[in-house]
Amino acid sequence: MGGDYAPDATIDGAILALQSLSDSDFLFLFGDESLIRNKLEDRKAEFTRFKIIHAPDMIGMSEQPIKAFTQKPHSSISTGFHFLKKGKIDAFTSAGNSGAMVVGSMYSMEMIEGVIRPCTTVVLPKENGGSTYLLDIGTNPDPKPEVMYQLGILGSIYAKYVYNVENPRVGLLNIGAEAEKGNILSQATYKLMVDSPHFNFVGNVEGRDILHDTADVVVCDGFTGNVILKQLESMYHILKKRDLYDDFVERLNYENFGGTPILGIKSTVLVGHGISNDNAIKNMILLAKNVHEANLSLKIQGELQKH
């Protein structure tokens, strides 16, 4: 029921995802049962591949996350987390209220031991065909240096185990490459990262480096990361509208990845964009399966224990 175009986009995306999932995979749909059934019947969907869970309440996109999550136990988000906590599902995704998804992850699921704060990330294209993994993109708008340092660890593990990047290069987003550049947060974080034994730190990187092959993982505070993400989304739509369009520009399209996992919890939870269409929903579901099968939370836990 979450997202600007729900429930139609969500249901259409789920139907599309089934075409790429194995016969042993099932999708749970949380929301108004009669509405969902009617939508599936209209589309002549295969009911045997879906399990519909009645969740009549909805958390609006503008509602205060903590209050909404605790006061609406029968919402699709709250019900989904209940099923995840009980082990009835392996992964949970939503394009609904992202704050409620983060709150739900922290309230319902255990944090990985040693993780200070969970975070979110986005995959961005490099001009040479590779990818840059940018984090955080909104979960931690005002982090401390210790959290920024840990983003380097989480991003490196994510790139390595989900996208098979060998020895990922981690860069710190800054206004210059020199060690002394940046604000107090950047300077303090640099001092923590510069001799890190936990990841391959390559120093400060600038905004212009994000789409070039300067680093594989780029760390920034959630405020800055969210601004960059929204700016690139705007650039994609402007370029497409002006017919300045090729394969590289298409890789800026958020639909290709669908969502972002919440890193740092002992489970698989993905948050989608509020404007997600059916293709974005499909790709978010497929990414959720990849993250789950990569045992990402266990990999993070194991790497942190080494540190």
matplotlib code that plots the C-alpha trace (Angstrom):
import matplotlib.pyplot as plt

x = [0.0, 3.0, 4.2, 2.6, 1.2, 0.1, -1.5, -1.5, 2.2, 3.0, 0.8, 2.0, 5.6, 5.0, 3.5, 6.5, 9.0, 7.4, 8.7, 12.3, 11.8, 12.0, 8.9, 9.8, 9.6, 6.4, 5.4, 3.5, 1.3, 0.4, -2.7, -6.4, -7.2, -10.3, -8.7, -5.6, -7.7, -9.8, -6.6, -5.1, -8.3, -8.5, -4.9, -5.6, -2.6, -1.5, -2.9, -0.9, 2.3, 0.9, 0.0, -2.3, -2.1, -4.9, -3.5, -6.2, -4.3, -1.9, 1.0, 0.9, 4.1, 3.9, 3.1, 5.6, 7.4, 7.7, 4.2, 2.7, 4.5, 3.6, 0.0, -0.9, -0.1, -2.3, -0.7, 1.0, 4.5, 3.9, 2.4, 5.2, 7.8, 5.8, 6.0, 9.7, 10.5, 8.6, 10.5, 7.5, 9.2, 12.8, 12.8, 10.5, 10.3, 8.1, 7.9, 6.0, 7.1, 10.9, 11.1, 8.6, 10.7, 13.8, 12.0, 10.4, 13.8, 15.3, 12.3, 11.4, 14.7, 17.9, 20.8, 24.0, 26.3, 28.8, 26.7, 26.1, 23.5, 21.8, 22.2, 21.0, 22.9, 22.4, 24.1, 25.3, 26.8, 30.4, 31.3, 33.5, 30.6, 31.2, 29.3, 29.7, 28.0, 27.1, 26.1, 24.4, 21.5, 19.2, 19.2, 21.9, 21.7, 23.9, 26.3, 29.3, 32.8, 32.5, 29.3, 31.0, 33.9, 31.5, 29.8, 33.1, 33.0, 29.3, 29.7, 32.8, 31.1, 28.0, 30.0, 32.0, 29.3, 26.3, 28.1, 31.3, 33.7, 37.1, 38.8, 36.5, 38.1, 36.5, 36.5, 35.3, 33.2, 34.8, 35.3, 38.9, 41.3, 43.7, 43.6, 43.0, 40.0, 36.4, 34.2, 34.9, 33.0, 35.0, 38.4, 37.6, 36.4, 39.5, 41.7, 39.8, 39.9, 43.4, 45.1, 42.1, 42.8, 39.1, 38.7, 40.7, 40.7, 41.8, 41.3, 39.0, 37.0, 35.0, 31.5, 32.8, 34.5, 31.3, 30.5, 34.2, 36.4, 38.0, 36.4, 34.0, 32.4, 31.8, 31.0, 29.1, 26.5, 22.9, 21.9, 24.5, 23.9, 20.2, 20.8, 23.2, 20.7, 17.8, 20.0, 21.0, 17.4, 16.5, 19.5, 18.2, 14.7, 16.1, 18.5, 15.8, 13.3, 15.9, 16.7, 20.3, 20.0, 22.2, 23.0, 24.9, 22.1, 19.6, 21.7, 20.9, 17.3, 16.3, 14.0, 17.0, 17.7, 14.3, 15.4, 18.1, 18.7, 18.9, 22.4, 23.2, 20.2, 19.9, 17.6, 16.8, 14.8, 14.6, 13.2, 11.9, 11.4, 8.0, 7.5, 8.3, 6.5, 5.9, 9.5, 11.1, 9.0, 10.0, 13.7, 13.4, 11.9, 14.7, 17.4, 15.8, 16.3, 19.9, 20.7, 19.0, 20.8, 24.1, 23.5, 24.5, 23.6, 25.6, 28.6, 28.5, 28.2, 31.2, 33.3, 32.6, 33.6, 37.0, 37.4]
y = [0.0, 2.3, 4.7, 7.5, 5.0, 2.2, -0.2, -0.6, 0.0, -2.4, -5.2, -4.7, -4.8, -7.9, -9.7, -8.6, -9.9, -13.3, -13.7, -13.6, -15.5, -19.3, -21.4, -21.9, -18.2, -16.6, -13.0, -11.7, -8.7, -6.7, -4.4, -4.3, -7.9, -7.4, -4.6, -6.6, -9.6, -7.5, -6.0, -9.4, -10.8, -7.9, -8.7, -12.5, -13.0, -16.4, -16.4, -19.5, -17.4, -14.8, -14.8, -11.9, -10.6, -8.3, -5.0, -2.4, 0.6, 2.8, 5.0, 8.2, 9.6, 12.8, 11.0, 11.1, 7.7, 6.7, 7.7, 6.1, 2.9, 2.4, 3.6, 1.7, -2.0, -3.1, -1.0, -2.8, -1.7, -2.7, -6.1, -6.7, -6.2, -8.5, -11.3, -10.6, -10.8, -14.1, -15.5, -15.9, -14.0, -13.7, -10.1, -7.1, -4.2, -1.0, 2.2, 3.7, 6.0, 5.6, 6.9, 4.3, 1.6, 2.7, 3.0, -0.4, -1.9, -0.6, -1.4, -4.8, -6.3, -6.6, -4.4, -6.1, -6.1, -3.2, -1.1, 2.4, 3.5, 1.8, 3.4, 3.4, 3.4, 3.9, 2.5, 5.2, 4.6, 5.2, 6.6, 3.5, 1.1, 0.3, 1.5, 3.8, 2.9, 6.1, 6.1, 7.5, 8.9, 10.2, 8.0, 9.9, 13.6, 14.7, 11.8, 11.7, 10.8, 7.3, 6.7, 8.0, 5.7, 2.8, 3.7, 2.9, -0.6, -1.2, 0.2, -1.9, -5.1, -4.3, -3.7, -6.9, -9.4, -8.1, -6.7, -8.8, -5.9, -7.2, -5.0, -1.9, 1.5, 3.7, 7.5, 10.3, 13.0, 16.4, 19.8, 19.0, 16.1, 17.5, 16.0, 19.3, 20.3, 20.3, 21.0, 19.7, 16.4, 15.7, 16.5, 14.4, 11.5, 11.7, 11.3, 8.1, 6.7, 7.5, 4.5, 2.2, -1.5, -2.3, -1.0, 0.2, 4.0, 6.1, 9.5, 12.4, 12.5, 15.4, 15.6, 15.4, 12.1, 10.2, 9.2, 8.6, 5.6, 7.3, 5.1, 2.3, 3.4, 7.0, 8.0, 11.1, 12.3, 11.5, 15.2, 15.6, 12.1, 12.8, 16.1, 14.4, 11.6, 14.0, 16.2, 13.2, 12.1, 15.6, 15.5, 12.2, 13.5, 16.7, 14.9, 12.4, 15.2, 17.0, 13.8, 13.8, 10.1, 7.0, 3.9, 5.8, 8.2, 5.3, 3.9, 7.1, 5.9, 4.9, 2.2, 0.0, -0.7, -0.1, 0.4, 0.4, -2.1, -0.8, -1.8, -2.7, -4.8, -8.6, -9.0, -7.9, -4.7, -2.6, 0.9, 2.1, 5.5, 7.1, 7.6, 4.0, 2.6, -1.1, -1.6, 0.0, -2.3, -5.3, -4.5, -3.7, -7.2, -8.9, -6.9, -8.0, -11.6, -11.0, -9.3, -12.1, -14.9, -13.1, -13.4, -9.8, -9.2, -12.3, -11.1, -7.7, -9.3, -11.6, -8.7, -6.5, -9.3, -9.4, -5.7]
z = [0.0, 0.1, -2.5, -4.7, -7.2, -4.8, -4.9, -8.7, -9.2, -6.3, -7.6, -11.2, -10.0, -7.9, -11.0, -13.1, -10.4, -10.5, -14.1, -12.8, -9.5, -9.1, -8.7, -5.1, -4.3, -2.9, -2.5, 0.5, -0.2, 2.9, 2.7, 2.2, 1.3, -0.8, -2.7, -3.5, -4.6, -6.9, -8.5, -9.0, -10.5, -12.9, -14.0, -14.2, -11.9, -10.6, -7.1, -6.1, -6.1, -3.7, 0.0, 0.8, 4.4, 5.5, 6.9, 6.7, 8.1, 6.2, 7.3, 5.2, 3.7, 5.9, 9.2, 12.0, 11.7, 15.4, 16.3, 13.2, 13.5, 17.2, 16.9, 13.7, 14.5, 11.6, 8.9, 6.0, 7.3, 10.9, 9.8, 7.4, 10.2, 12.5, 9.8, 9.3, 13.0, 13.3, 10.4, 8.2, 5.4, 4.5, 3.2, 3.5, 1.0, 0.8, -1.2, 1.7, 4.5, 4.6, 8.1, 9.3, 7.5, 9.3, 12.7, 12.1, 11.3, 14.6, 16.8, 15.3, 14.2, 16.1, 15.2, 14.3, 17.3, 16.9, 14.5, 15.8, 13.3, 10.3, 6.9, 3.4, 0.1, -3.6, -6.7, -9.1, -12.6, -13.4, -16.9, -17.5, -16.9, -13.3, -10.2, -7.2, -3.9, -2.2, 1.5, 3.5, 1.5, 4.2, 7.3, 9.2, 8.2, 11.1, 12.0, 14.2, 12.9, 14.3, 12.3, 9.2, 9.7, 10.1, 6.8, 5.2, 6.7, 5.8, 2.2, 1.6, 2.8, 0.7, -2.5, -1.9, -1.1, -3.1, -6.2, -6.1, -6.0, -4.9, -2.3, -2.8, -2.7, -0.1, -0.5, 1.8, 0.0, 0.5, -1.1, -2.0, -2.1, 0.5, 4.0, 5.7, 3.5, 4.6, 7.6, 11.2, 10.5, 7.3, 8.9, 12.0, 9.8, 7.6, 10.6, 11.6, 8.1, 6.9, 8.4, 8.6, 8.7, 8.1, 4.5, 1.5, 2.1, -0.9, 0.6, -0.1, -3.3, -4.7, -6.1, -9.6, -8.8, -8.0, -11.6, -12.4, -11.4, -8.4, -5.7, -5.5, -2.2, -1.4, 2.2, 3.2, 5.7, 5.0, 4.3, 1.6, 0.1, -0.2, -2.0, -4.4, -5.1, -5.8, -8.0, -10.1, -10.4, -11.7, -14.1, -15.5, -16.2, -17.8, -20.1, -21.1, -21.8, -24.0, -25.9, -24.6, -23.9, -24.0, -22.0, -19.4, -18.8, -18.5, -15.6, -13.6, -13.6, -10.1, -11.5, -12.4, -8.8, -7.2, -3.6, -1.0, 1.8, 5.3, 6.3, 9.9, 11.0, 11.3, 8.4, 4.9, 4.6, 1.5, 1.1, -2.3, -3.7, -3.1, -6.8, -7.6, -10.7, -11.5, -12.9, -9.8, -7.5, -9.6, -9.3, -5.6, -5.0, -7.1, -5.2, -1.9, -3.0, -4.0, -0.6, 1.3, -0.6, -0.1, 3.6, 3.9, 7.5, 8.5, 6.4, 8.1, 11.5, 10.7, 9.4, 12.4, 14.8, 13.1, 13.9]

ax = plt.figure().add_subplot(projection="3d")
ax.plot(x, y, z, "-o")
ax.set_aspect("equal")
plt.show()
